[in-house]
Amino acid sequence: MNSFGHIFRLTTFGESHGEAVGGVIDGMPAGIDIDMEFIQNELNRRRPGQSAITTSRQEADRVELLSGVFEGKSTGCPIGFIVRNTNQHSHDYENMRNLFRPSHADYTYNEKYGIRDHRGGGRSSARITISRCVGGALAKLVLRQKGISIQAYTSQVGPIALDKDYSRYDLSLTETNDVRCPDQQKAAEMEALIAQVKAEGDTIGGIITCVIKGCPTGLGEPEFDKLHATLGQAMMSINAVKGFEYGDGFDSATMRGSQVNDVFVPSPGTQHPSPITTTTNHSGGIQGGISNGQDIYFRVAFKPVATILTEQKTVDKDGNATTFTAHGRHDPCVLPRAVPVVESMAAMTVLDYILLRNAVIL
C-alpha cells in the first residue's frame, strides 16, 4: 500500500510534521553513476519556499542516501534515503485537531484508521511526494543513459492555457520562470493570476503536460498492466490530481476513426531507431497498452488546493456544525511544484517497464 513498481520499486514513509520523509528503492540497476547534485536539484524543483507563488515554508530538503551506493555508483542493493523535516509549524494546525477540513483527507483517514495526524495532513500531505522525487531522480539517471528524456510543464492555470501542441514549444524554457511554463507570455499571465488568487486567500488548479522522448517499443503488458494504465495510476496517486488523459484523450471522443488513426509508414533514413514509424501520433505513443516508439505524451489535471485562507463551514469530529479559518503556509497553486513530481512518477514507470521487459526476454 506504500509501494510503487514491480522491479524498480519505491516504498515510502513519513508524515508532513514528523521527523523525516524517506523511502527505500529496490531494483536499482548496479553500476549507475549516482549524481548527487542532480538528485538534489530535482528536490529543489519540488521544495517549498522557492518563489512568491508557492508556500512560504522554508525547507532545505537535503537528501541523505543511507545505503546501496559505493564509491559513487549504485551497487544493485536497496537504496535507503531520508529527508529531514526542519521547519514545521505544528501549532498552526491546533485549531484543526477536532474538526474536518473541507475536501481534505481528515474525515476519510479518521473513518479508516480511527486516528489521524492533524498537523498538515500527516501522511496525506503533499510533502510525502519528496520520496517520489528521489525515486524519480534515480530512475532518470538510468534513463538518460538509454537516451530517454522526460519533460513536464505547466500548460494551464485556471482559464489561461497554452493553445499549441507540445512540439511547437521549446520545452527547455520550462525552468526559466516560476510557473514552469515554456511560453513566456502565458507564464507571466499565469503568475499574475496565481498572485491574485493568493492575495484573495483562495487557490486555483490547472493542467500539467508531460512528454517522454526516446522510449523504446514494446513497453507495457497486454491486459491489466498496460503502459498507459500504469501511467494513469502513477499520476492519479499524486495529491490533488483529478484527471489523466494520454494522446488525443477525451478530444478523440468527438472524432472519427479516419481522423485519429495513426498510419504506419517506412522510417525516413537509417538513423531512425525503428524501420517503421507513423505519420501522426494521436495515440500518444501507446497502442494496445504497449509503447510504439513515438513520443509518449499525456496531461494531468490538478484541482485547486483544498486549504483556503478564508472562513469555511465544517463539522467537528462529533458531527457538530462549526466554522474555521485555516492558518499556516500553503500553495495557492500546486502546479509549479508538481511538475517534477509528474516527471518522477513517469520516470519510475518507464524504467520499471524496461526492467520488466528485459526480465522476460530470453
C-alpha positions in Angstrom: 0.0 0.0 0.0 3.0 2.3 0.4 5.0 0.9 -2.5 5.0 1.5 -6.3 6.5 -0.5 -9.1 7.3 -4.2 -10.0 11.1 -4.5 -10.3 12.1 -0.8 -9.8 10.1 -0.4 -6.6 9.7 2.6 -4.3 8.5 2.2 -0.7 7.9 5.5 1.2 7.5 6.6 4.8 7.0 9.7 6.8 4.5 12.5 7.6 4.4 16.2 6.9 5.3 17.2 10.5 7.1 14.1 11.6 10.9 13.7 12.0 11.5 13.0 8.3 10.3 11.7 5.0 12.1 8.9 3.2 12.0 5.7 1.4 13.7 2.6 0.0 14.4 2.0 -3.7 14.7 -1.7 -4.6 15.7 -2.8 -8.1 18.1 0.0 -8.9 20.5 -1.4 -11.6 24.1 -1.7 -10.4 26.9 0.4 -11.7 25.0 3.6 -12.3 26.8 6.8 -11.6 24.9 8.5 -8.7 24.9 12.2 -9.4 24.0 13.7 -6.0 23.9 17.3 -7.5 21.3 16.1 -10.0 19.2 14.3 -7.3 19.3 17.4 -5.0 18.4 19.7 -7.9 15.3 17.5 -8.5 14.3 18.0 -4.9 15.0 21.8 -5.2 12.5 22.0 -8.0 9.8 20.5 -5.7 10.8 22.1 -2.4 8.6 24.8 -0.7 9.6 28.4 -0.5 11.2 28.6 -3.9 9.1 31.6 -5.2 6.5 34.1 -4.3 3.7 31.9 -5.8 4.5 28.9 -3.6 4.1 28.2 0.1 6.5 30.2 2.3 7.5 27.1 4.3 11.3 27.0 4.3 12.8 23.5 4.0 16.3 22.8 2.6 15.1 19.3 1.7 18.6 17.9 1.8 18.6 14.2 0.9 20.8 11.6 2.6 21.4 8.3 0.9 21.9 5.7 3.5 22.7 2.5 1.5 23.1 1.0 -1.9 25.8 3.3 -3.1 29.6 2.6 -3.0 32.3 5.0 -4.4 29.7 7.0 -6.3 28.0 4.1 -8.0 24.8 2.0 -7.3 25.6 -1.4 -6.0 22.3 -3.1 -7.0 21.3 -3.3 -3.4 18.4 -1.3 -1.9 19.0 2.4 -1.7 17.6 3.8 1.6 17.2 7.6 1.8 15.9 10.2 4.2 15.0 13.9 4.1 14.6 15.5 7.5 11.8 18.0 8.3 13.3 21.1 9.9 10.7 23.9 9.6 7.4 22.5 10.9 4.9 25.0 12.4 2.7 22.4 14.0 0.9 25.0 16.2 -0.6 26.4 13.0 -2.9 23.4 12.9 -4.0 23.2 16.5 -7.4 24.6 15.6 -7.9 21.7 13.3 -7.3 18.9 15.9 -11.0 18.2 16.4 -12.6 19.2 13.1 -12.5 18.1 9.5 -11.3 20.4 6.8 -13.4 20.5 3.6 -12.1 18.4 0.7 -9.1 17.1 2.8 -8.4 13.6 3.9 -9.1 14.4 7.6 -12.5 12.7 7.6 -11.7 9.7 5.5 -8.4 9.0 7.4 -10.3 9.2 10.7 -13.0 6.8 9.5 -10.5 4.3 8.1 -8.0 4.3 10.9 -9.8 5.8 13.9 -6.9 8.1 14.4 -5.3 10.9 12.3 -2.4 13.3 12.4 -4.0 16.7 12.1 -0.6 18.5 11.6 -0.5 19.4 8.0 -2.5 16.3 7.0 0.2 13.9 8.3 0.6 11.1 5.8 -1.9 12.6 3.3 0.2 15.7 2.9 1.8 16.5 -0.5 5.1 16.8 1.4 5.3 13.0 1.1 6.0 13.5 -2.7 9.6 14.2 -1.7 10.2 10.4 -1.7 8.8 10.2 -5.3 11.2 12.9 -6.5 14.2 11.0 -5.0 13.0 7.8 -6.7 12.3 9.6 -9.9 15.7 11.3 -9.9 17.4 7.8 -9.5 15.2 6.5 -12.4 16.2 9.4 -14.6 19.9 8.7 -14.0 19.3 5.3 -15.6 17.0 6.5 -18.4 19.4 9.2 -19.6 22.0 6.5 -20.2 19.4 5.0 -22.5 18.6 8.3 -24.3 15.2 8.6 -22.7 14.1 12.1 -21.6 11.1 13.2 -19.6 9.8 16.8 -19.6 6.7 18.1 -17.9 5.5 21.6 -17.9 2.5 23.7 -16.7 0.2 24.0 -19.7 -2.8 25.6 -18.0 -3.7 27.6 -14.8 -7.4 28.2 -14.4 -8.7 29.5 -17.8 -5.2 30.5 -19.0 -4.0 27.7 -21.3 -1.4 27.0 -24.0 -3.1 26.6 -27.3 -0.4 24.8 -29.3 0.8 21.2 -29.5 3.8 20.4 -27.3 6.0 20.0 -30.3 5.5 23.7 -31.1 7.2 24.9 -27.9 10.8 25.0 -26.8 10.5 22.8 -23.6 14.0 23.8 -22.5 12.4 27.2 -21.4 10.2 25.4 -18.8 12.6 26.2 -16.0 13.1 29.8 -16.9 10.1 31.1 -14.9 8.4 30.4 -11.6 5.3 28.8 -13.2 7.3 26.3 -15.2 5.6 27.1 -18.5 7.6 27.1 -21.8 5.6 30.1 -23.2 6.9 33.3 -21.5 3.9 35.4 -22.2 1.4 32.8 -20.9 3.7 32.2 -17.9 3.5 35.8 -17.0 -0.3 35.7 -17.2 -0.4 32.5 -15.1 1.9 34.0 -12.5 -0.3 37.2 -12.2 -3.4 35.1 -11.8 -1.8 32.9 -9.1 -0.7 36.0 -7.3 -4.2 37.5 -7.4 -5.7 34.3 -6.2 -3.2 34.1 -3.3 -4.0 37.7 -2.3 -7.6 36.8 -2.1 -6.8 33.8 0.2 -8.0 31.4 -2.4 -6.4 28.7 -4.6 -6.6 27.6 -8.2 -6.0 24.5 -10.3 -4.7 23.6 -13.7 -3.1 21.1 -16.0 0.5 19.7 -16.4 1.5 18.2 -19.7 4.3 15.6 -19.8 6.3 14.4 -22.8 8.5 11.2 -22.9 11.0 11.1 -25.7 13.2 8.2 -26.8 11.0 5.5 -25.2 11.6 2.1 -27.0 8.9 0.0 -28.5 7.4 -2.9 -26.6 6.9 -1.5 -23.1 3.7 -2.5 -21.4 1.7 -5.6 -20.8 -1.4 -6.6 -22.9 -4.1 -6.8 -20.2 -4.2 -5.2 -16.8 -0.7 -3.7 -16.7 -1.0 -1.7 -19.9 1.6 1.1 -20.0 -1.0 3.9 -20.1 -2.9 2.2 -17.3 0.1 2.3 -15.0 1.0 5.8 -16.0 -2.6 6.7 -15.1 -2.3 5.0 -11.8 1.0 6.8 -11.1 -0.4 10.2 -11.9 -3.8 9.6 -10.1 -1.8 8.7 -7.0 -0.4 12.3 -6.8 -2.1 14.6 -4.3 -4.8 16.9 -5.9 -4.9 15.0 -9.2 -8.4 14.7 -10.6 -7.8 13.6 -14.2 -5.4 11.8 -16.7 -5.5 11.6 -20.4 -2.9 10.5 -23.0 -2.7 11.1 -26.7 -5.8 12.9 -28.0 -7.5 11.8 -24.8 -11.1 13.0 -24.4 -10.9 15.0 -27.7 -10.9 11.8 -29.6 -14.4 11.0 -28.3 -15.9 13.6 -30.8 -13.8 12.4 -33.8 -14.0 9.6 -36.4 -11.5 6.8 -36.9 -10.4 8.3 -40.2 -9.3 11.4 -38.3 -7.4 9.8 -35.5 -5.9 6.6 -36.9 -2.0 6.7 -36.9 -0.9 5.4 -40.3 2.2 3.3 -40.5 4.9 4.2 -43.0 8.6 3.3 -43.5 11.0 5.2 -41.3 12.9 8.0 -43.1 16.7 7.4 -43.2 18.9 4.9 -41.5 19.2 6.8 -38.2 15.7 6.1 -37.1 15.6 3.5 -34.3 12.9 1.5 -36.0 12.2 0.7 -39.7 8.6 1.7 -39.1 7.0 4.9 -37.9 3.7 6.7 -38.1 2.6 9.9 -39.9 0.7 11.2 -36.8 0.7 10.4 -33.1 -2.9 10.7 -32.0 -2.3 7.5 -29.9 0.2 9.3 -27.7 3.0 6.7 -28.3 1.0 3.8 -26.9 -1.2 1.3 -28.8 -2.8 -1.7 -27.3 -1.2 -0.7 -24.0 2.3 -1.1 -25.4 4.7 1.7 -26.5 5.2 2.1 -30.2 8.3 4.2 -30.3 6.7 7.5 -30.8 6.7 10.3 -28.2 4.5 9.5 -25.2 2.5 12.5 -24.1 -0.2 12.9 -21.5 -2.0 15.6 -19.4 -2.7 15.6 -15.7 -5.4 17.8 -14.2 -5.0 19.2 -10.7 -7.8 20.6 -8.6 -7.3 23.8 -6.5 -5.5 23.2 -3.2 -8.1 22.4 -0.6 -6.7 24.7 2.1 -8.0 28.3 1.5 -7.3 31.1 3.9 -10.9 32.3 4.3 -13.6 31.2 6.8 -15.4 28.0 5.9 -18.2 25.9 7.3 -17.4 22.4 8.5 -18.2 19.9 11.4 -16.1 18.7 14.3 -15.4 15.0 15.0 -18.7 14.7 16.9 -20.7 16.0 13.9 -21.4 19.4 15.3 -21.6 22.3 12.8 -18.8 24.9 13.2 -16.7 27.3 11.2 -12.9 27.7 11.0 -10.2 29.6 9.2 -7.1 27.8 8.1 -3.7 29.1 9.3 -0.2 28.1 8.1 1.7 28.2 4.9 0.1 26.8 1.8 0.4 26.8 -2.0 -2.1 29.0 -3.9 -1.5 26.7 -6.9 0.2 23.4 -6.7 1.2 23.1 -10.4 4.7 24.7 -10.3 5.9 22.3 -7.6 4.0 19.3 -9.0 5.9 19.4 -12.4 8.9 17.4 -11.0 6.6 15.0 -9.2 4.8 14.2 -12.5 8.2 13.7 -14.2 9.3 11.4 -11.3 6.3 9.1 -11.5 6.7 8.9 -15.3 10.4 8.1 -14.9 9.8 5.3 -12.4 7.1 3.8 -14.5 9.1 3.8 -17.7 12.2 2.3 -16.0 10.2 -0.3 -14.2 8.7 -1.4 -17.6 12.1 -1.5 -19.2 13.4 -3.8 -16.4 10.3 -5.9 -16.6 10.6 -6.3 -20.4 14.3 -7.3 -20.0 13.4 -9.8 -17.3 11.0 -11.7 -19.6 13.0 -11.7 -22.8 15.1 -14.9 -23.2 
